[in-house]
C-alpha cells in the first residue's frame, strides 16, 4: 500500500528486487513508517492517521491497538484517545484565547489551570489505591503554564516544585516501577515559552545499563514487563 501496489497483489516485486538495492531508506523507514520491536514484530506508525482526524484531540483508539492490551486491568487519567478531559481542556483553551484577544488575564488562565491540576491530582492519587496492572496519568501543568510564563522564573519554580512533590507521593504509593516521561521541553521567548526538542525520562528502576534515548523506551519498557497479575503497578505522570 505504501509503495503504490494494491494489497495482496504486487508486493512480491519488491521482495524480488530488494537484494539488488542499497538500504539507503532504512533509517527513514524505521523512524517514520514503522515501529520495530526487539522480538522482530512491528507496528505501523499511526501518527498520520491520527493527524487526519477532524479534531486532533477528539480521536479515540481501541485498547487492542495500544500497549494497554498487554494488561488485564488498566486505568488512565486525561490520556488522549482514552480518557481525555475535553470539557476541562476546552475551558483552558478558551481562557488562553481570551488572553490573546485581551478579554482576560494571565492570572485568570493560571487559576483555572491550577484548579484543574489539583482536581486531577486528587483523582490520580485515589487511582493508585485501586487494583490495577498499570495506571497512567497525564499532567499538563508545566506545559500549559509555561506557554505564557516560562520566562517568569519564580512562577515556574512553584510549578516544578508542585510536580516534584506529586512525583514523590506517587513513588511512595507505587508498589512497583514508576516511569516519568516528558515528550518535550520548553525554552523562553521573552516572558512566554515555546516547545523545545529536549524531552526527558526518569525511572525508579534501571531499564538498561546505558541510558537509552527516549524514543527507545517503549520497546525497552515492554521487554521488562512481568506478566503475572498484580506483578506491576506503573503510574505514569
N, C-alpha and C positions, 0 to 999 in steps of 0.2 A: 504494500500500500504506500509506504513512504518513499519508494523508489520508482513509482509510476506504474507498477504492474497490478493487475487485478488480483485479489486474494485467491489463493489456490490455483494460479494459472502459470505465470511466467517466472516465478521466483527461482526456479531451478537454473535459469540462465545466469543469475548472479552467482550461484553456487559453483557453476562450471567455470566462470571467468575469474573467480576470486583468487585462485592460486597464481594467476599471471599478473596480478596488480600489486601496487605498493600500498601499505596500510596508512596512507597519509591523512585519512579522515578518522582514524581510530579514536584519537583523543577527543575529537569533536563529537563523535557519536556517543562515546561513553559519558561525556559531560552534558550534552544537550538532549539526546534522543532516548537513552535507556539508563536504567539503574541496575548495574551488575552486582550480584551478591557474591559473597565469598564461596558459597557452595556451587556456583555456576548458574544458579537461577537468576532471572531478571524480570524487571517490570518496565513498561514503557513510561516515559516522562509525561505526566498528566498536566504539566503547567499550562500548556497552550489550551488544552481542553477547558481547564478551569477559567482561564482568562477570557474565553469566548462566551462565558455566561453573561446574561443580560446585566446582572449586577455582581461585582466581584465578591461581595460578602454574602450573597444570597445562595451560593451553591451549596449542595449537600452531597455527601458521599456515603455509600453503604459501608458498614463495618467490614464486610468481606473484601473490600478493596484497599484496606489500610492495615497497618501493623497491629491494630487493636484486635484483628481476627485471631492473633496468636494467643489471646487470653480468653478465659471463660467468663470473667466478670471484670468490667472496666467502668470507670466513671470520669467524665470530663467536665470542665467548667470554662465557659466562654471560649471554646475551641472552634475555629472556623470549620464549617462542614458538619459539625456535630451539635454543639451547644452554644453557638454564637448568640450573644445577647443583643439582638437587633435594635430593640427599642432603646436600650440603655446607650448604645453607641450612636444612635441617631440623635439623641439629646446632646451628646458631646459634640458631634459634628455641627449641630445647629448653633451651639454656643461659640464654636470656632468661627463659623460663618458670620455670626453676629459681631464678633470682634473685628474681623476684617472689613465688615460693612459699617463699622463704627456705631453699632447698635448695642454693643455690650462691652464688658471689660475683661481683662485677663483674670482678675480676681473672681469674677462670676464663672469663668471657664474652669479655673483651678478648683473652685468649691465643688462643682458637680463631679469633677474627676476624682477628687479625694473621697467624696461621698460614695461613689460607685466602687472605688477601691476598697474602702472599709467594709462595704456590704459583701463584696466578693471574697475578701479575706476571711470573714466570719463563715461564709458558706464553705470555703475550701477547707478550713480547719475542721469543720464538722465532718466533711467528706472523709478526712483521714481516719476518723474513728469507725468508718464502715468497713465491712468485709469485702475487699476488692483485690484483684490480682494486680491492677495498675490504676493509678489516678493521675490525671493530667490537668493542670490549670494554667491559664494564660492571664498575665497581668501586664497591662499596657501603660501603667502609671508613668514610668520614666520616659517612655516614648512620647506619650501624649503631652505631658508637661514640658518635656524637652523641646518640642517644636516651637513653643512660644517663649521658653525661658531657659534654654540650655546655657546661655551666656550669663545667667544670674547664678553665680556660684553658691550663694547662701541658700537659695531655694532648692537647687539640685542636690545639695548636701543633705537636706532634710528628706528629699525623695529617696535617695540611695540608702540613707540610714534606715528608713522605714522598710524598704525592701530587704535590706540586710537582716533586720530583726525578724521579718517574716521567714526568711530562709533558715534562720537559727531555730525558730519554733517548729518549722516543718521537719528539719533534720532531727529534732528531738522526738517528734511524734512518729517518724518513719521507722518501720521495723526492718527495712532492707536498704536498697540503693536509692540515693537521691541524685538526680541529674538536673542541673540548671542550665538553660540554654538562652542565648540572646542571638537573634537572627541578624542583627546589625548593630553598629554603634552610632554615636552622634558626634557631630562637630559643630562648634559655634559659628553662627553667621550673625555678627553683632550680638544682640540680646537673644536672638532666635537660635534654632538648631535645625540641622539637616542630617539625613541619614549618611553614615559613612559605611565603608565596606568591612569594617572591623567588628565581626561578631566574636562571641566568646562562649566557652562552656566550662562548667566546673562539676566535678563528681565527688561523691563521698567515698568512692571506691575506685581503684585503678582499673581502667578499662583496657589499657595496653601499656607495655613498658615504656614506649616512647609516647610523645604527646601527639595524637592523631589530629589531622585537620578536621574542622567542624563538619565538612561535607562527608567525612567517612564515619561519623558517629552512628548513623542509622544502622549500617551493616554490622559494625562492631558491637553495638548495643544488642542487636538481635542474636548475635553469636554467643553472647554471655548469659542469655536469659535462662533461668531454671524453668522447667515446665510443670512442676507439680503445683497443685492448687495451694495457695497460701505461701508459696515459696518466694514471692516477690511483692514488695509494696514500694512502688516507684512513683512518687509525686513529681510532676514537672512544674516548674514555675518560672 
